[in-house]
């Protein structure tokens, strides 16, 4: 009877559980709104009326600039430059657009799946098929999304460099070569946790069958 009651439980029943569920929904809404804002700002900074903007590493050189809307003058060394390219090739433009789409989709998947897991935990459903699927989605979104965005950004960056200097062609941006590995590693780690949860689901079903 106890197992049947728990498995048929539909949602938070106590005041504390309802408060926790409400907090999860509020935080989730705020995080999702922040993610949408980041996606929109990222696209607006890249796709501009006068062309496609990209930050490229440059050879270190001294510069004189102003800060605070011209209130102060500073002297320093520049290692990056924001470039704007007109008439980028369709393939390069497509790679950059697809990179933004993949990044946005991965962010939505990770946030949505995390909220689902939090909601499941509040309902006492730790080792459940839905929880396993949500963990798997997070793992794949991080691992595959990070690699795909890295490759697409690299292709788009090469196209931009080639458009800026057609005589010399594209030069790959080495400083960002391994920047995607931490996210990929987190995705792989979550994949291992997903395997543990999947085994927990099987064990739970076997235990309930014995009861």
QUICORPE-V25840 format. One record per residue. N is the residue number from 0. SS is DSSP state (a for helix, b for strand, c for the rest). PHI is phi in degrees with one decimal (* if undefined). D_CENTER is the distance of its C-alpha to the mean C-alpha in Angstrom with 1 decimal. Layout:
n:N ss:SS phi:PHI d_center:D_CENTER
n:N ss:SS phi:PHI d_center:D_CENTER
This chain:
n:0 ss:c phi:* d_center:42.6
n:1 ss:a phi:-64.3 d_center:40.1
n:2 ss:a phi:-63.8 d_center:37.6
n:3 ss:a phi:-65.1 d_center:38.2
n:4 ss:a phi:-65.6 d_center:37.8
n:5 ss:a phi:-67.7 d_center:34.4
n:6 ss:a phi:-68.4 d_center:33.1
n:7 ss:c phi:-89.9 d_center:34.3
n:8 ss:c phi:-65.8 d_center:32.8
n:9 ss:c phi:-101.2 d_center:30.9
n:10 ss:c phi:177.3 d_center:29.3
n:11 ss:c phi:-60.8 d_center:29.9
n:12 ss:c phi:-118.0 d_center:33.6
n:13 ss:c phi:-84.1 d_center:34.4
n:14 ss:a phi:-61.9 d_center:33.9
n:15 ss:a phi:-63.5 d_center:31.6
n:16 ss:a phi:-66.5 d_center:29.3
n:17 ss:a phi:-65.0 d_center:29.3
n:18 ss:a phi:-65.9 d_center:28.4
n:19 ss:a phi:-64.8 d_center:25.5
n:20 ss:a phi:-63.7 d_center:24.3
n:21 ss:a phi:-64.0 d_center:24.7
n:22 ss:a phi:-63.0 d_center:22.7
n:23 ss:a phi:-63.3 d_center:19.8
n:24 ss:a phi:-64.4 d_center:20.0
n:25 ss:a phi:-65.5 d_center:20.3
n:26 ss:a phi:-62.2 d_center:17.4
n:27 ss:a phi:-62.4 d_center:15.2
n:28 ss:a phi:-63.4 d_center:16.5
n:29 ss:a phi:-65.6 d_center:15.9
n:30 ss:a phi:-65.1 d_center:12.3
n:31 ss:a phi:-64.6 d_center:11.8
n:32 ss:a phi:-63.8 d_center:14.0
n:33 ss:a phi:-65.0 d_center:12.2
n:34 ss:a phi:-64.8 d_center:8.9
n:35 ss:a phi:-62.2 d_center:11.4
n:36 ss:a phi:-61.8 d_center:13.2
n:37 ss:a phi:-62.7 d_center:10.5
n:38 ss:a phi:-62.0 d_center:9.9
n:39 ss:a phi:-65.0 d_center:13.8
n:40 ss:a phi:-64.8 d_center:14.5
n:41 ss:a phi:-62.7 d_center:12.4
n:42 ss:a phi:-67.7 d_center:14.3
n:43 ss:a phi:-65.5 d_center:17.5
n:44 ss:a phi:-73.2 d_center:17.5
n:45 ss:a phi:-88.5 d_center:17.2
n:46 ss:b phi:-97.1 d_center:19.5
n:47 ss:b phi:-114.7 d_center:22.6
n:48 ss:c phi:-58.4 d_center:26.1
n:49 ss:c phi:-96.1 d_center:27.6
n:50 ss:b phi:141.1 d_center:25.1
n:51 ss:b phi:-99.1 d_center:21.7
n:52 ss:b phi:-97.3 d_center:20.7
n:53 ss:b phi:-152.0 d_center:19.2
n:54 ss:b phi:-93.0 d_center:19.6
n:55 ss:b phi:-116.1 d_center:21.6
n:56 ss:b phi:-71.5 d_center:23.1
n:57 ss:b phi:-128.6 d_center:26.9
n:58 ss:b phi:-64.0 d_center:29.9
n:59 ss:b phi:-58.5 d_center:30.6
n:60 ss:b phi:-150.6 d_center:33.2
n:61 ss:b phi:-71.4 d_center:34.8
n:62 ss:b phi:-140.0 d_center:34.2
n:63 ss:b phi:-114.6 d_center:35.7
n:64 ss:b phi:-143.5 d_center:33.5
n:65 ss:b phi:-119.0 d_center:33.6
n:66 ss:b phi:-128.0 d_center:31.3
n:67 ss:c phi:63.0 d_center:31.5
n:68 ss:c phi:56.5 d_center:32.4
n:69 ss:c phi:88.3 d_center:35.2
n:70 ss:c phi:-73.7 d_center:36.6
n:71 ss:b phi:-138.5 d_center:36.5
n:72 ss:b phi:-106.0 d_center:36.8
n:73 ss:b phi:-131.8 d_center:35.1
n:74 ss:b phi:-122.2 d_center:35.6
n:75 ss:b phi:-157.7 d_center:33.0
n:76 ss:b phi:-127.5 d_center:31.3
n:77 ss:b phi:-95.8 d_center:28.6
n:78 ss:b phi:-119.3 d_center:26.2
n:79 ss:b phi:-137.8 d_center:23.8
n:80 ss:b phi:-144.0 d_center:24.6
n:81 ss:b phi:-88.4 d_center:23.1
n:82 ss:b phi:-113.9 d_center:24.6
n:83 ss:b phi:-125.3 d_center:24.9
n:84 ss:b phi:-113.3 d_center:25.9
n:85 ss:c phi:-100.3 d_center:28.0
n:86 ss:c phi:63.7 d_center:28.6
n:87 ss:c phi:-65.5 d_center:25.8
n:88 ss:c phi:-59.4 d_center:26.4
n:89 ss:a phi:-57.6 d_center:25.1
n:90 ss:a phi:-66.9 d_center:23.4
n:91 ss:a phi:-64.7 d_center:21.5
n:92 ss:a phi:-62.9 d_center:20.7
n:93 ss:a phi:-62.1 d_center:19.5
n:94 ss:a phi:-63.9 d_center:17.2
n:95 ss:a phi:-67.7 d_center:15.6
n:96 ss:a phi:-61.8 d_center:15.4
n:97 ss:a phi:-64.0 d_center:13.9
n:98 ss:a phi:-61.1 d_center:11.2
n:99 ss:a phi:-64.7 d_center:10.3
n:100 ss:a phi:-65.2 d_center:10.8
n:101 ss:a phi:-63.3 d_center:8.7
n:102 ss:a phi:-60.4 d_center:5.6
n:103 ss:a phi:-65.7 d_center:6.9
n:104 ss:a phi:-63.6 d_center:7.9
n:105 ss:a phi:-63.4 d_center:5.1
n:106 ss:a phi:-62.9 d_center:4.0
n:107 ss:a phi:-65.2 d_center:7.8
n:108 ss:a phi:-62.7 d_center:8.5
n:109 ss:a phi:-65.3 d_center:7.1
n:110 ss:a phi:-67.1 d_center:8.8
n:111 ss:a phi:-61.9 d_center:11.7
n:112 ss:a phi:-66.7 d_center:12.4
n:113 ss:a phi:-63.4 d_center:12.4
n:114 ss:a phi:-65.1 d_center:14.9
n:115 ss:a phi:-62.6 d_center:16.9
n:116 ss:a phi:-65.0 d_center:17.3
n:117 ss:a phi:-61.1 d_center:18.4
n:118 ss:a phi:-64.1 d_center:20.8
n:119 ss:a phi:-64.8 d_center:22.1
n:120 ss:a phi:-63.6 d_center:22.9
n:121 ss:a phi:-63.6 d_center:24.7
n:122 ss:c phi:-86.1 d_center:26.8
n:123 ss:c phi:78.0 d_center:27.6
n:124 ss:c phi:-103.2 d_center:26.0
n:125 ss:c phi:-85.3 d_center:24.5
n:126 ss:c phi:-100.7 d_center:25.5
n:127 ss:c phi:-127.9 d_center:25.0
n:128 ss:a phi:-55.9 d_center:23.8
n:129 ss:a phi:-62.4 d_center:21.3
n:130 ss:a phi:-64.4 d_center:19.7
n:131 ss:a phi:-63.6 d_center:19.7
n:132 ss:a phi:-63.7 d_center:18.1
n:133 ss:a phi:-65.3 d_center:15.3
n:134 ss:a phi:-62.3 d_center:14.7
n:135 ss:a phi:-64.1 d_center:14.9
n:136 ss:a phi:-63.2 d_center:12.3
n:137 ss:a phi:-63.0 d_center:9.8
n:138 ss:a phi:-60.8 d_center:11.2
n:139 ss:a phi:-66.7 d_center:11.2
n:140 ss:a phi:-63.1 d_center:7.7
n:141 ss:a phi:-72.0 d_center:6.7
n:142 ss:a phi:-69.0 d_center:9.9
n:143 ss:a phi:-72.5 d_center:10.5
n:144 ss:a phi:-61.3 d_center:7.3
n:145 ss:a phi:-62.7 d_center:7.4
n:146 ss:a phi:-65.3 d_center:11.1
n:147 ss:a phi:-66.0 d_center:11.3
n:148 ss:a phi:-63.2 d_center:9.5
n:149 ss:a phi:-60.9 d_center:11.7
n:150 ss:a phi:-66.4 d_center:14.7
n:151 ss:a phi:-66.6 d_center:14.4
n:152 ss:a phi:-63.2 d_center:14.0
n:153 ss:a phi:-63.9 d_center:16.9
n:154 ss:a phi:-66.3 d_center:19.0
n:155 ss:a phi:-64.3 d_center:18.5
n:156 ss:a phi:-64.5 d_center:19.4
n:157 ss:a phi:-61.5 d_center:22.4
n:158 ss:a phi:-65.1 d_center:23.5
n:159 ss:a phi:-67.4 d_center:23.5
n:160 ss:a phi:-62.0 d_center:25.5
n:161 ss:a phi:-65.8 d_center:27.8
n:162 ss:a phi:-69.8 d_center:28.4
n:163 ss:a phi:-73.0 d_center:29.2
n:164 ss:c phi:-137.0 d_center:31.6
n:165 ss:c phi:-60.3 d_center:32.9
n:166 ss:c phi:-68.4 d_center:35.7
n:167 ss:c phi:-100.9 d_center:33.6
n:168 ss:c phi:79.3 d_center:30.6
n:169 ss:c phi:-82.0 d_center:27.0
n:170 ss:c phi:-126.1 d_center:26.2
n:171 ss:c phi:-67.5 d_center:23.0
n:172 ss:c phi:-82.4 d_center:21.0
n:173 ss:a phi:-62.4 d_center:21.6
n:174 ss:a phi:-57.5 d_center:20.1
n:175 ss:a phi:-97.4 d_center:16.5
n:176 ss:c phi:-59.2 d_center:17.4
n:177 ss:c phi:-109.1 d_center:16.1
n:178 ss:c phi:-67.4 d_center:13.2
n:179 ss:c phi:-85.7 d_center:10.7
n:180 ss:a phi:-62.0 d_center:13.0
n:181 ss:a phi:-58.8 d_center:12.0
n:182 ss:a phi:-65.1 d_center:8.6
n:183 ss:a phi:-60.6 d_center:10.8
n:184 ss:a phi:-64.3 d_center:13.4
n:185 ss:a phi:-62.6 d_center:11.6
n:186 ss:a phi:-61.1 d_center:10.9
n:187 ss:a phi:-65.0 d_center:14.6
n:188 ss:a phi:-61.8 d_center:15.8
n:189 ss:a phi:-65.6 d_center:14.4
n:190 ss:a phi:-62.4 d_center:16.1
n:191 ss:a phi:-67.3 d_center:19.3
n:192 ss:a phi:-64.0 d_center:19.0
n:193 ss:a phi:-60.8 d_center:18.7
n:194 ss:a phi:-62.1 d_center:21.9
n:195 ss:a phi:-64.5 d_center:23.6
n:196 ss:a phi:-65.3 d_center:22.9
n:197 ss:a phi:-63.2 d_center:24.2
n:198 ss:a phi:-67.9 d_center:27.3
n:199 ss:a phi:-63.7 d_center:27.6
n:200 ss:a phi:-62.8 d_center:27.7
n:201 ss:a phi:-63.3 d_center:30.5
n:202 ss:a phi:-63.5 d_center:32.4
n:203 ss:a phi:-64.1 d_center:32.2
n:204 ss:a phi:-64.7 d_center:33.6
n:205 ss:a phi:-65.1 d_center:36.3
n:206 ss:a phi:-66.4 d_center:37.3
n:207 ss:a phi:-64.7 d_center:37.5
n:208 ss:a phi:-66.4 d_center:39.6
n:209 ss:a phi:-70.0 d_center:42.0
n:210 ss:c phi:-71.0 d_center:42.3
